[in-house]
């Protein structure tokens, strides 16, 4: 059983749920089949994933610049540092 790693940054933790969903219910014949399956899935979704992410950041930054510092401090997760 994998235990949570206390030294992992919060920015890395968002990767585990999608990877778990990729592997759920699948059977692999060897340990080497697991990284191959994950890599193939990531390559298939990378372009769309990053395009969506960049669009979300642009929308968030636009709001932040429009509404000013008060919005950033209260609501914006894209402009505040992860490690406080």
Secondary structure, DSSP 8 states (H G I E B T S, - for coil): -----TTS-HHHHHHHHHHHHHHTT---SSHHHHHHHHHHHHHHHHHHHHHHHHHHHHHHHHHHHHH-HHHHHHT-SSSS-S--
